[in-house]
Amino acid sequence: MPRLSLEFPHSIGQEEAARRLKEKFAAARAEHQDRVNDFHDEWKDHTFFFAFKTLGMAVGGTVAVEPERIVLEAKIPLAAMLVKRAIEDRLRQEVAGMLAP
């Protein structure tokens, strides 16, 4: 399964970045509940583990909140490779806005 790896630098502190991410994930889950099923998520310390299905395809990975960056590692379906760049661009846009001081 192909991988998606992104890093997002931040200067808002680890706790604040984690708090904002938790809010963002909750909002995204509610907004896309009609397109996402079998959603599982768990926070352990400063790492978010997630898995879900969309359009019958499984996606899963981790988001690690570090003191000065956020690291996203995900396994995406082969079919998503056609739109991988668009997914990356959208994530960069959303996360950058969320992490602004």
N, C-alpha and C positions, 0 to 999 in steps of 0.2 A: 504494500500500500504506500503511495507517495506521501511525502512529508512536507509540512509547511513550518518554517522556522522564521520567526521575526523577533527583533529586539526593539524596545522603545525606551529611550533614555528619559529620565524625569529628575526633577529637583524638588519634589514636594514631600519627600520622606516616605519611608516604607509603609508606615501605618496609614498615612493619608492615601497613598496610592492603592493600598489594599481596600480601604473603605470605599473609595470611588469605584474600583473594579467590582466590588460586591454589588453596589447599587446598579452599575451598568449591566452586569449579567442578569440581575433580577428584572430590570426593565426590558432587556432584550428577550428574555425568556417569555415574559408576558406578551410582548408585542408580536412575537413569532409563534405563539403557542398553536396556531392553526396549521403551521408548516413543520413543526418539530415534534417528534414523539420519542418515547422511551428516554427522556432526559434524566440523566443522573449527574449529580455534582456534589463535590465535597471539598471543603477547605481544611487543610492541615497546615498549621502554622501560617506561612506566607505563600503556600502553593495551592492552587485551585486545580482540581482534577475534574474533567468533564467527559461526558459521552452522550451522544444523541443520534437519532436517525432523522434524516430529512429526505424526502422523495425516495424513501426506501433504501437510502445509502447511509452507512455508519460513519460517524466522525467522532474522534476522541483525542484527548491530549491533556496537556498541563499548561498552566500559566503561573510562572514563578515571579513573585514580587520581591525584588532585591532592593537594597538601599538606594541605588541610583539608576536602576533599569528594571524593565519588565521583560521577561523572556517567554514567548509563546512557542510551544512545540505541539504540533498536531499531525495526526494521520488523517489524510483525506482520501476519498474515493478516487479511483483512476479517472472516472468521468469528470471530476472537478478540475482536472489538469487543464481542461480547455478554458476554464475561467479563473485559473489560479492567480494570474496577475490582477484581475479585477477584485478578487477576494483580498489579496494583499493590500491593494490600494485602499479599499474600503476600510479594512482594519486599521491601517496607518492613519487614515483620516479620523475615524471614530476615537481611537485611543489617544491621538495627539490632542484632540479637543478636550477629552476627558482629563488629561494630565496637565493641562495648562495651569500655571500658578495663579 
